[in-house]
Amino acid sequence: MYRLHAPEPILVPAKGDAFDFRLRVMYVWTAEHMTYPELQARAQYHLPWAGGVLWEQAIDLARQFEPHRAHDLEKALNERLAARRWFPSDKLPRLTVRAWVSPDERVRELLQPYWTERLGLECQHELQKLRAAHAVELTRLWRAALESLEDVPVMAYAAQLTNEQFAEVFGRYVAERRGTVPELVDLLREAVRGHNDLGLGPSEYTQAWDLALRTYQQRHGLAPGAN
């Protein structure tokens, strides 16, 4: 196998003939029952011919693509070159060609503002997605923490040992939840007091209400003597 790069880029006109595509080309020569010096010599000999065929194939195709569609031309050109049989005789080296296409330098300059803005927008979009993902995860973690802390009164004080933002949010959360407690506690107290006033004594019903009251007070840190 003998690889040979074209010494200079090959220029072919883009659609509209105002700009050129630049082609960098690599020729790969292979043969069997042939020494490497002989293969190299034959490759060098046939290089002008191969370059001419390549130019004919490329110029015919390049005019179908706008000046900024270098990548599309590269794909189409390599597909065409891969399907071509370069030599009809098996006695000659076999040839495959690979081309890389880049736009005219003037086109690259024109594209820079477009890509600069596009890259900025894409980076901003990715940053916003990252922030949103972090917010969702943080919300999930805080929700789990708040639910566990709420069930243990002493943990409300332990929460103050964490960062200030968490302590503040947890404090507001507990305060809002406790805002609905006094009304329910009053109802429980009235239920217990009412049954006692009727002289029902320590009935199972009254004991159940009293147990519910004491459990609810303890859970929310409202038991008698609690701070």
Phi, psi and chi 1 to 4 in degrees:
 res  aa     phi    psi   chi1   chi2   chi3   chi4
   1 MET       -  136.6  178.8 -176.7  -65.2      -
   2 TYR  -133.6  119.3  175.6   63.1      -      -
   3 ARG   -99.5  138.1  -71.1 -173.3  174.8   89.8
   4 LEU  -139.0  120.7  179.7   61.4      -      -
   5 HIS   -91.4  137.8  -68.2  -89.3      -      -
   6 ALA   -59.9  132.8      -      -      -      -
   7 PRO   -64.1  -29.6   22.7  -32.9      -      -
   8 GLU  -131.7  150.2  -61.8  -69.0  -22.5      -
   9 PRO   -61.1  146.0  -19.7   31.7      -      -
  10 ILE   -97.6  128.2  -61.2  174.4      -      -
  11 LEU  -100.0  129.8  -57.6 -179.5      -      -
  12 VAL  -132.8  141.2  -70.0      -      -      -
  13 PRO   -72.7  140.5   24.8  -32.1      -      -
  14 ALA   -83.6  176.5      -      -      -      -
  15 LYS   -58.6  130.1 -174.4  174.9 -177.0  179.0
  16 GLY    95.9  -12.6      -      -      -      -
  17 ASP    59.9   16.5  -68.9  -20.8      -      -
  18 ALA   -91.4  -24.4      -      -      -      -
  19 PHE  -132.6  159.2  -60.7   97.6      -      -
  20 ASP  -112.9  150.1  -66.3  -34.9      -      -
  21 PHE   -92.4  146.2  -70.1  113.2      -      -
  22 ARG  -108.2  123.6  -62.0  166.8   60.0   88.2
  23 LEU  -108.9  124.5  -82.3   59.4      -      -
  24 ARG  -102.6  128.7  -68.6 -175.6  -61.9  106.4
  25 VAL  -125.1  140.4 -177.1      -      -      -
  26 MET  -123.1  128.5 -179.6  178.6   68.7      -
  27 TYR  -103.0  133.2  -55.9   93.7      -      -
  28 VAL  -119.6  117.5 -179.5      -      -      -
  29 TRP  -108.4  132.7  -52.3   79.3      -      -
  30 THR  -133.7  151.1   57.5      -      -      -
  31 ALA  -161.0  156.0      -      -      -      -
  32 GLU  -111.7  152.7  -62.4  175.8   -2.1      -
  33 HIS    56.1   42.4  -50.1  -63.8      -      -
  34 MET  -145.3  133.2 -174.2  179.0  -63.5      -
  35 THR   -69.8  158.0   63.9      -      -      -
  36 TYR   -62.6  -43.4 -175.0   79.4      -      -
  37 PRO   -60.4  -37.0  -26.5   36.3      -      -
  38 GLU   -68.5  -41.8 -176.1  179.3    1.7      -
  39 LEU   -61.5  -43.6  174.6   61.9      -      -
  40 GLN   -62.4  -41.8 -176.0  177.9   15.4      -
  41 ALA   -65.0  -42.2      -      -      -      -
  42 ARG   -68.7  -36.8  -67.9 -159.9  178.9 -167.8
  43 ALA   -63.2  -44.5      -      -      -      -
  44 GLN   -63.5  -37.6  -65.9  -75.8   -5.3      -
  45 TYR   -66.5  -41.6  176.3   78.2      -      -
  46 HIS   -88.0   -1.4  -70.3  -67.4      -      -
  47 LEU   -59.5  -45.9 -179.7   60.2      -      -
  48 PRO   -59.0  -39.6  -25.7   36.8      -      -
  49 TRP   -64.5  -46.3  171.6   84.3      -      -
  50 ALA   -62.7  -40.7      -      -      -      -
  51 GLY   -62.0  -38.2      -      -      -      -
  52 GLY   -66.7  -42.1      -      -      -      -
  53 VAL   -64.4  -42.5  173.5      -      -      -
  54 LEU   -60.6  -44.3  171.8   64.7      -      -
  55 TRP   -61.9  -40.3 -173.1   84.0      -      -
  56 GLU   -63.4  -42.6  -68.5  176.3   -3.9      -
  57 GLN   -66.2  -40.5  -64.4  -70.3  -37.6      -
  58 ALA   -72.9  -42.9      -      -      -      -
  59 ILE   -68.3  -32.8 -165.1  172.3      -      -
  60 ASP   -66.7  -34.8  176.8   58.2      -      -
  61 LEU   -88.3  -36.5 -167.1   60.2      -      -
  62 ALA   -61.8  -35.0      -      -      -      -
  63 ARG   -69.1   -3.5  -76.2 -163.5  171.1  103.8
  64 GLN   -91.1   -4.1  -59.0  177.2   26.7      -
  65 PHE  -120.8  138.1  -67.1   87.9      -      -
  66 GLU   -64.0  156.6  -70.0   81.5    0.3      -
  67 PRO   -57.8  -25.1  -24.9   34.6      -      -
  68 HIS   -95.5    7.7   62.0  -69.7      -      -
  69 ARG  -101.9   46.5  -57.3  -67.1 -175.1 -173.6
  70 ALA   -63.3  -40.2      -      -      -      -
  71 HIS   -64.2  -40.0  178.2   73.0      -      -
  72 ASP   -65.6  -40.8  -64.8  -25.7      -      -
  73 LEU   -63.5  -42.4  171.4   60.7      -      -
  74 GLU   -58.1  -44.7  178.8  177.4  -56.2      -
  75 LYS   -63.7  -47.3 -179.4  179.6  178.4 -179.4
  76 ALA   -65.8  -39.9      -      -      -      -
  77 LEU   -67.0  -43.4  178.9   59.0      -      -
  78 ASN   -67.4  -32.9  -77.7  -52.3      -      -
  79 GLU   -65.0  -39.9  -71.3  176.8   -7.6      -
  80 ARG   -68.0  -41.6  175.1  178.1  -69.7 -168.6
  81 LEU   -67.8  -36.2  -64.5  175.9      -      -
  82 ALA   -66.8  -28.5      -      -      -      -
  83 ALA   -85.3   -7.5      -      -      -      -
  84 ARG   -89.1  138.4  179.4 -178.6  174.8   84.2
  85 ARG   -96.7  114.3 -173.6 -179.7 -179.0 -172.6
  86 TRP   -79.4  -34.7  -71.1   82.6      -      -
  87 PHE  -128.5  132.3  -69.6  105.1      -      -
  88 PRO   -77.8  -19.4   27.7  -33.2      -      -
  89 SER  -100.6  136.0  173.8      -      -      -
  90 ASP   -74.6  -11.8  -66.1  -24.8      -      -
  91 LYS   -76.7  -19.2  -63.6  179.7 -179.7 -179.7
  92 LEU   -90.9  157.8  -65.1  173.3      -      -
  93 PRO   -61.5  146.0  -20.9   32.1      -      -
  94 ARG   -84.6  143.0  -68.6 -177.5  -64.2  -84.3
  95 LEU  -125.8  133.6  172.3   63.3      -      -
  96 THR  -125.0  149.3   57.1      -      -      -
  97 VAL  -128.8  137.0 -178.3      -      -      -
  98 ARG  -126.3  131.1  176.6   74.6  166.5   87.8
  99 ALA  -121.9  144.5      -      -      -      -
 100 TRP  -119.7  130.7  -67.9  -93.7      -      -
 101 VAL  -115.8  134.2 -176.8      -      -      -
 102 SER  -130.0  153.0   58.4      -      -      -
 103 PRO   -77.1  167.7   28.4  -34.5      -      -
 104 ASP   -58.2  145.0 -167.1  -63.9      -      -
 105 GLU   -59.0  -34.5  -73.6  -61.4  -37.2      -
 106 ARG   -66.2  -34.8  -66.2  169.1  -65.5  171.0
 107 VAL   -68.7  -39.6  175.1      -      -      -
 108 ARG   -59.7  -41.0  -68.3  171.1   61.5   91.0
 109 GLU   -65.1  -38.8  -67.2  176.7    1.7      -
 110 LEU   -67.9  -30.4  -68.4  172.5      -      -
 111 LEU   -80.7  -19.5  -70.0  173.8      -      -
 112 GLN   -59.1  -46.4  -74.8  179.8   -3.4      -
 113 PRO   -60.4  -39.7  -23.1   34.5      -      -
 114 TYR   -61.2  -48.1  162.1   77.4      -      -
 115 TRP   -72.2  -30.7  -79.9  104.3      -      -
 116 THR   -62.4  -46.6  -61.8      -      -      -
 117 GLU   -67.3  -41.5 -178.1  176.1   -2.7      -
 118 ARG   -63.7  -43.5  176.3  169.5  175.0  171.9
 119 LEU   -62.9  -38.7  -72.2  173.3      -      -
 120 GLY   -62.4  -43.4      -      -      -      -
 121 LEU   -66.1  -41.0  -68.7  173.5      -      -
 122 GLU   -66.9  -39.5  -69.9 -177.7   -4.0      -
 123 CYS   -64.8  -41.3  -70.3      -      -      -
 124 GLN   -64.1  -39.8 -174.7   65.7   26.3      -
 125 HIS   -63.7  -44.3  177.5   65.0      -      -
 126 GLU   -64.3  -38.5  -70.5  -62.4  -38.7      -
 127 LEU   -63.7  -42.3 -179.3   59.6      -      -
 128 GLN   -65.1  -39.1  -69.4  174.0   -6.8      -
 129 LYS   -64.3  -39.6  -70.4 -159.1  -52.7 -176.1
 130 LEU   -65.3  -42.6 -176.0   61.0      -      -
 131 ARG   -62.8  -41.8  -73.7  173.6  174.6  168.2
 132 ALA   -64.1  -42.2      -      -      -      -
 133 ALA   -63.0  -41.4      -      -      -      -
 134 HIS   -65.3  -38.5  -75.2  178.4      -      -
 135 ALA   -63.6  -41.1      -      -      -      -
 136 VAL   -63.8  -45.1  170.3      -      -      -
 137 GLU   -66.0  -41.6  177.4   63.8   11.3      -
 138 LEU   -63.7  -40.5 -173.9   59.8      -      -
 139 THR   -62.0  -41.4  -59.9      -      -      -
 140 ARG   -62.9  -43.9 -175.8 -173.4   67.8   79.9
 141 LEU   -66.4  -43.0  -66.2  173.9      -      -
 142 TRP   -66.0  -39.2  -82.3   36.5      -      -
 143 ARG   -61.9  -44.1  176.8 -179.4  178.0 -178.5
 144 ALA   -63.5  -40.4      -      -      -      -
 145 ALA   -66.3  -44.0      -      -      -      -
 146 LEU   -64.5  -40.3  -68.2  171.5      -      -
 147 GLU   -65.6  -36.7  -71.2  175.9  -11.2      -
 148 SER   -75.6  -38.6   62.8      -      -      -
 149 LEU   -68.6  -33.4  -69.9  174.8      -      -
 150 GLU   -64.1  -31.0 -176.7 -163.3   15.4      -
 151 ASP   -79.4  -11.8  -68.5  -25.5      -      -
 152 VAL  -122.3  103.7 -175.6      -      -      -
 153 PRO   -53.4  -40.8  -25.8   34.3      -      -
 154 VAL   -65.1  -23.2   70.7      -      -      -
 155 MET   -69.8  -20.8  -66.5  -56.9  -68.9      -
 156 ALA   -61.1  -34.5      -      -      -      -
 157 TYR   -78.9  -35.8  -60.1   96.4      -      -
 158 ALA   -63.4  -31.3      -      -      -      -
 159 ALA   -61.1  -26.8      -      -      -      -
 160 GLN   -70.4  -15.2  -61.0  176.7   19.1      -
 161 LEU   -81.7   -9.6  -59.3  177.5      -      -
 162 THR   -85.9 -166.9   63.1      -      -      -
 163 ASN   -66.2  156.6   65.5   72.5      -      -
 164 GLU   -61.7  -38.1  -64.7 -179.8    0.2      -
 165 GLN   -64.1  -43.0 -176.1 -176.6   16.9      -
 166 PHE   -65.4  -44.0 -178.8   84.6      -      -
 167 ALA   -60.1  -40.5      -      -      -      -
 168 GLU   -65.9  -46.0  178.8 -174.8   -4.7      -
 169 VAL   -64.9  -43.4  172.4      -      -      -
 170 PHE   -63.3  -39.0 -179.0   73.0      -      -
 171 GLY   -61.5  -44.7      -      -      -      -
 172 ARG   -64.3  -39.1  -69.3 -157.5  -54.5  -93.6
 173 TYR   -62.4  -47.9  171.4   79.2      -      -
 174 VAL   -64.0  -41.3  172.1      -      -      -
 175 ALA   -61.6  -42.1      -      -      -      -
 176 GLU   -66.6  -40.6  -69.0  174.2    0.6      -
 177 ARG   -66.8  -37.8  -67.3  -67.5  -64.6  -90.6
 178 ARG   -72.8  -19.4  -75.1 -178.1  174.9  175.2
 179 GLY   -62.1  -22.7      -      -      -      -
 180 THR   -93.8   -4.8   61.8      -      -      -
 181 VAL   -75.7  -48.7  171.7      -      -      -
 182 PRO   -51.7  -40.8  -27.1   36.2      -      -
 183 GLU   -61.7  -43.0 -178.1  177.7   -6.7      -
 184 LEU   -68.4  -38.7 -178.7   55.3      -      -
 185 VAL   -61.4  -43.4  170.8      -      -      -
 186 ASP   -59.9  -40.9  -70.3  -19.0      -      -
 187 LEU   -63.2  -41.3  -69.7  175.1      -      -
 188 LEU   -64.7  -42.0  -71.0  169.9      -      -
 189 ARG   -62.0  -43.0  -76.1  173.8  176.8  162.1
 190 GLU   -63.9  -36.8  -70.7  -63.3  -33.4      -
 191 ALA   -63.8  -44.2      -      -      -      -
 192 VAL   -65.4  -46.7  173.6      -      -      -
 193 ARG   -63.7  -39.9 -173.3 -178.9  -56.6  113.2
 194 GLY   -63.2  -41.5      -      -      -      -
 195 HIS   -68.4  -36.1  -77.3   83.1      -      -
 196 ASN   -65.7  -40.8  -72.5  -27.5      -      -
 197 ASP   -62.3  -28.8  -68.2  -16.9      -      -
 198 LEU   -83.2   -1.3  -66.7  175.1      -      -
 199 GLY    73.6   27.4      -      -      -      -
 200 LEU   -75.9  -18.1  -64.9  178.3      -      -
 201 GLY    75.3 -172.5      -      -      -      -
 202 PRO   -77.4   62.2   30.4  -34.8      -      -
 203 SER   -68.7  164.0   65.9      -      -      -
 204 GLU   -60.8  -34.9  -67.2 -178.3   -5.0      -
 205 TYR   -66.0  -46.5 -172.9   75.8      -      -
 206 THR   -65.4  -40.9  -57.2      -      -      -
 207 GLN   -62.1  -37.0  -69.0  177.7   13.1      -
 208 ALA   -64.7  -42.7      -      -      -      -
 209 TRP   -66.2  -38.9  -82.6   98.7      -      -
 210 ASP   -65.8  -40.6 -176.9   58.2      -      -
 211 LEU   -64.6  -40.2  177.2   60.7      -      -
 212 ALA   -63.3  -41.4      -      -      -      -
 213 LEU   -62.5  -49.6  170.9   59.9      -      -
 214 ARG   -64.7  -38.4  -74.8 -173.8  -74.6  107.2
 215 THR   -64.6  -42.5  -58.8      -      -      -
 216 TYR   -67.9  -39.2 -161.1   79.5      -      -
 217 GLN   -64.1  -43.5  -73.7  176.1  -39.2      -
 218 GLN   -65.2  -41.7  -69.5  174.8   -3.2      -
 219 ARG   -61.5  -36.9  178.1  174.5 -179.6 -179.4
 220 HIS  -103.3   17.4  -68.1  -83.3      -      -
 221 GLY    66.1   28.3      -      -      -      -
 222 LEU  -113.8   14.0  -62.1  174.7      -      -
 223 ALA   -66.5  153.7      -      -      -      -
 224 PRO   -53.9  130.7  -25.2   34.0      -      -
 225 GLY    87.7   -6.7      -      -      -      -
 226 ALA   -75.5  148.4      -      -      -      -
 227 ASN   -89.8      -  -67.8  -34.6      -      -
